Amino acid sequence: MPEKESIVLVCSALLVSVLYHEVVLWLFRAWLNNPYYSHGLLLIPVGAALVYLKRNEIHRAEPETWHVLPLCFGLFLYLIGIILHLPTLLAFSLLPVLAGFSLVLLGKGAKPLLFPIFLIATAIPFPFFESLEKPLQSLSASAVSTIFGFLGMPVSMTGNSVTLAGNTYWIAPACSGLNRIMPLLSLTAILAYLLHGNLLARFFLFALVFLLALASNIFRLFITLLIGEWYGIEAAVGFFHNFASIAFFLVAIMLIFVYARVFKLRMSNM
């Protein structure tokens, strides 16, 4: 790398470090302490792995005039975030800043770096996101009750409690599925990135995350209550309740691959 470019790279890294060290610390505190975003810790090694898979596509090219725009936009968001004291906006501003610096330094050869950078957006805490917990809790309880009623089983619902064959199950806030939406958003984004095929179909897959999360969570609750009826409440709230969290993602992944097969999406060659 020429000396001039090395100096630009070092200065860019120092600038980002000075501007964003508090923002990065805020993100890591959220990832360590907020169960909705704890998957953010995994996105760093995952992003590095995605860059490694496409390392042969990274090269130095002449930057175009517009390549500076993401950098300018990111710094503008940073300024607004500082003025309004919005940590979420400050965190989001880091992404176009990193993308902008990559494009300015590498031109279109920076393309393999862009997705891993913007993947971090799926682990940035959103204001008021947790306010969705109660509506999702009620919706999940209602949906599970409806399914059992459709199957002809004696079921009733009071608040967020489902009574099935004499046993009452409370659908707790933690069972709303909200704490799995953001991790599923990350997972779906990664799979949409790795799948090859119609761009609109891949984008629509990403847009279906909320429905995927809701459907998978309702299925998880349905199976949990069914286990409770077959083997007792202790079995439902014990080992299987913990295993059901894994089942949630397995069901979601299965639905994603069914979608991919229907729309003829396939894994791209790295």
NORPE-V835233 format. One record per residue. N is the residue number from 0. RES is the residue in one small letter. SS is DSSP state (hx for helix, st for strand, lp for the rest). OMEGA is omega in radians with two decimals (NA if undefined). D_CENTER is the distance of its C-alpha to the mean C-alpha in Angstrom with 1 decimal. Layout:
BEGIN
{{N;RES;SS;OMEGA;D_CENTER} {N;RES;SS;OMEGA;D_CENTER}}
END
This chain:
BEGIN
{{0;m;lp;3.13;35.5} {1;p;lp;-3.08;38.2} {2;e;hx;-3.13;39.0} {3;k;hx;-3.13;38.1} {4;e;hx;3.11;34.6} {5;s;hx;3.12;34.2} {6;i;hx;3.11;35.3} {7;v;hx;-3.13;32.8} {8;l;hx;-3.13;30.0} {9;v;hx;3.13;31.1} {10;c;hx;3.11;31.6} {11;s;hx;3.14;28.2} {12;a;hx;3.12;26.6} {13;l;hx;3.13;28.9} {14;l;hx;3.13;28.1} {15;v;hx;3.14;24.3} {16;s;hx;-3.12;25.1} {17;v;hx;-3.08;27.4} {18;l;hx;-2.90;25.3} {19;y;hx;-3.09;22.0} {20;h;hx;3.11;22.9} {21;e;hx;3.13;22.6} {22;v;hx;3.12;19.2} {23;v;hx;3.09;17.9} {24;l;hx;3.10;19.6} {25;w;hx;3.11;18.0} {26;l;hx;-3.11;14.5} {27;f;hx;3.08;15.6} {28;r;hx;3.10;17.3} {29;a;hx;-3.13;14.2} {30;w;hx;-3.12;12.4} {31;l;hx;-2.98;15.7} {32;n;hx;-3.09;16.6} {33;n;lp;-3.08;13.9} {34;p;lp;3.12;12.5} {35;y;lp;-3.02;9.6} {36;y;lp;-3.10;8.3} {37;s;lp;3.11;10.4} {38;h;lp;3.13;7.9} {39;g;hx;3.12;8.4} {40;l;hx;-3.13;11.8} {41;l;hx;-3.05;10.9} {42;l;hx;3.10;9.4} {43;i;hx;3.09;13.0} {44;p;hx;3.11;14.8} {45;v;hx;3.09;12.5} {46;g;hx;3.11;12.9} {47;a;hx;3.12;16.6} {48;a;hx;3.11;16.9} {49;l;hx;3.08;15.8} {50;v;hx;-3.14;18.3} {51;y;hx;-3.13;20.9} {52;l;hx;-3.11;20.6} {53;k;lp;-3.08;21.5} {54;r;hx;-3.11;23.8} {55;n;hx;3.14;26.8} {56;e;hx;-3.14;25.5} {57;i;lp;-3.13;25.3} {58;h;lp;3.13;28.7} {59;r;lp;3.09;30.6} {60;a;lp;-3.14;31.4} {61;e;lp;-3.13;33.1} {62;p;lp;3.08;30.8} {63;e;lp;-3.07;31.3} {64;t;hx;-3.06;32.0} {65;w;hx;-3.09;28.8} {66;h;hx;3.12;26.7} {67;v;hx;-3.07;27.5} {68;l;hx;3.10;26.0} {69;p;hx;3.11;22.3} {70;l;hx;3.13;23.9} {71;c;hx;3.13;26.0} {72;f;hx;3.13;23.3} {73;g;hx;3.12;21.2} {74;l;hx;3.06;24.3} {75;f;hx;3.09;25.1} {76;l;hx;3.12;21.8} {77;y;hx;3.14;22.6} {78;l;hx;3.11;26.1} {79;i;hx;3.14;25.0} {80;g;hx;3.10;22.6} {81;i;hx;-3.10;25.6} {82;i;hx;-3.06;27.9} {83;l;hx;-3.13;25.9} {84;h;lp;-3.13;24.5} {85;l;lp;-3.12;20.8} {86;p;hx;3.12;18.7} {87;t;hx;3.12;15.4} {88;l;hx;3.09;17.3} {89;l;hx;3.13;18.6} {90;a;hx;3.12;15.3} {91;f;hx;-3.13;14.3} {92;s;hx;3.13;17.8} {93;l;hx;-3.04;17.4} {94;l;hx;3.07;15.3} {95;p;hx;3.08;18.2} {96;v;hx;3.11;20.6} {97;l;hx;3.11;19.5} {98;a;hx;-3.14;19.2} {99;g;hx;3.10;22.6} {100;f;hx;3.13;24.3} {101;s;hx;-3.13;23.2} {102;l;hx;3.13;24.7} {103;v;hx;-3.09;27.8} {104;l;hx;-3.01;28.4} {105;l;hx;-3.08;27.7} {106;g;hx;-3.12;27.8} {107;k;hx;3.06;26.2} {108;g;hx;3.13;26.2} {109;a;hx;-3.05;23.0} {110;k;hx;3.14;21.0} {111;p;hx;3.14;19.3} {112;l;hx;-2.96;18.1} {113;l;hx;-3.13;16.3} {114;f;hx;3.10;13.2} {115;p;hx;3.10;12.5} {116;i;hx;-3.07;13.3} {117;f;hx;3.04;11.1} {118;l;hx;3.13;8.0} {119;i;hx;3.14;8.4} {120;a;hx;-3.12;7.9} {121;t;hx;3.10;4.1} {122;a;hx;3.07;6.0} {123;i;lp;-3.12;9.1} {124;p;lp;3.10;10.7} {125;f;lp;3.03;11.8} {126;p;lp;3.06;15.4} {127;f;lp;3.13;16.4} {128;f;hx;-3.09;13.0} {129;e;hx;3.12;14.8} {130;s;hx;3.11;17.6} {131;l;hx;-3.02;15.9} {132;e;hx;-3.10;16.5} {133;k;hx;3.08;20.2} {134;p;hx;3.12;20.0} {135;l;hx;3.08;17.4} {136;q;hx;3.14;19.7} {137;s;hx;-3.13;22.7} {138;l;hx;3.14;21.3} {139;s;hx;3.13;20.3} {140;a;hx;-3.13;23.8} {141;s;hx;-3.12;25.5} {142;a;hx;3.13;23.9} {143;v;hx;3.11;24.8} {144;s;hx;3.14;28.3} {145;t;hx;-3.14;28.7} {146;i;hx;3.14;28.0} {147;f;hx;3.09;30.5} {148;g;hx;3.12;33.0} {149;f;hx;-3.14;32.7} {150;l;lp;3.08;33.5} {151;g;lp;3.14;36.6} {152;m;lp;-3.12;35.8} {153;p;lp;-3.06;37.1} {154;v;st;3.04;34.3} {155;s;st;-3.07;34.1} {156;m;st;3.06;31.6} {157;t;st;-3.06;32.3} {158;g;lp;3.09;29.7} {159;n;lp;3.11;26.6} {160;s;st;3.13;29.0} {161;v;st;3.10;29.7} {162;t;st;-3.06;33.1} {163;l;st;3.11;33.6} {164;a;lp;3.07;37.1} {165;g;lp;3.12;38.1} {166;n;st;-3.11;35.1} {167;t;st;3.14;32.8} {168;y;st;3.09;29.1} {169;w;st;3.08;27.2} {170;i;lp;-3.05;23.6} {171;a;lp;3.08;22.3} {172;p;hx;3.14;19.6} {173;a;hx;3.13;17.5} {174;c;hx;-3.14;17.9} {175;s;hx;-3.11;16.4} {176;g;lp;-3.08;13.1} {177;l;hx;-3.11;11.3} {178;n;hx;3.11;10.2} {179;r;hx;-3.08;8.4} {180;i;hx;-3.09;6.6} {181;m;hx;3.04;3.6} {182;p;hx;3.12;4.0} {183;l;hx;3.08;5.0} {184;l;hx;3.10;3.1} {185;s;hx;-3.12;2.9} {186;l;hx;-3.13;6.1} {187;t;hx;3.10;7.4} {188;a;hx;3.14;7.3} {189;i;hx;-3.14;9.1} {190;l;hx;3.10;11.4} {191;a;hx;3.11;12.1} {192;y;hx;-3.09;13.1} {193;l;hx;3.13;15.3} {194;l;st;-3.13;16.8} {195;h;st;3.13;20.0} {196;g;lp;-3.09;21.6} {197;n;lp;-3.09;21.7} {198;l;hx;-3.13;19.4} {199;l;hx;3.12;19.4} {200;a;hx;3.11;18.4} {201;r;hx;3.12;15.4} {202;f;hx;-3.13;14.3} {203;f;hx;3.07;15.1} {204;l;hx;3.11;13.0} {205;f;hx;-3.12;9.9} {206;a;hx;-3.11;11.6} {207;l;lp;-3.02;12.2} {208;v;hx;-3.08;8.9} {209;f;hx;3.13;10.5} {210;l;hx;3.08;13.6} {211;l;hx;-3.13;12.3} {212;a;hx;-3.12;10.9} {213;l;hx;-3.12;14.2} {214;a;hx;-3.13;16.4} {215;s;hx;-3.13;15.1} {216;n;hx;3.10;15.6} {217;i;hx;3.09;19.0} {218;f;hx;3.13;20.0} {219;r;hx;3.14;19.2} {220;l;hx;3.12;21.3} {221;f;hx;-3.14;24.0} {222;i;hx;3.14;24.4} {223;t;hx;3.13;24.5} {224;l;hx;3.11;27.3} {225;l;hx;3.08;29.0} {226;i;hx;3.11;29.3} {227;g;hx;3.12;30.7} {228;e;hx;-3.10;33.3} {229;w;hx;-2.98;34.3} {230;y;hx;3.12;34.2} {231;g;lp;-3.09;34.3} {232;i;hx;-3.12;32.0} {233;e;hx;3.13;32.0} {234;a;hx;-3.09;30.5} {235;a;hx;-3.07;27.7} {236;v;hx;3.14;26.7} {237;g;lp;-3.06;27.3} {238;f;hx;-3.05;26.1} {239;f;hx;3.13;24.7} {240;h;hx;3.11;22.6} {241;n;hx;3.12;20.9} {242;f;hx;-3.09;20.8} {243;a;hx;3.09;19.2} {244;s;hx;3.07;15.8} {245;i;hx;3.14;16.0} {246;a;hx;3.11;17.4} {247;f;hx;-3.10;14.5} {248;f;hx;3.10;12.3} {249;l;hx;3.11;15.5} {250;v;hx;-3.14;16.2} {251;a;hx;3.13;12.8} {252;i;hx;3.11;13.5} {253;m;hx;3.13;17.0} {254;l;hx;3.11;16.3} {255;i;hx;-3.11;14.3} {256;f;hx;3.00;17.4} {257;v;hx;3.10;19.8} {258;y;hx;-3.12;18.3} {259;a;hx;-3.14;18.6} {260;r;hx;-3.14;22.1} {261;v;hx;-3.08;23.2} {262;f;lp;3.02;22.2} {263;k;lp;3.02;23.5} {264;l;lp;-3.14;20.5} {265;r;st;3.14;21.0} {266;m;st;-3.14;19.7} {267;s;lp;3.10;20.9} {268;n;lp;-3.13;23.4} {269;m;lp;NA;22.5}}
END
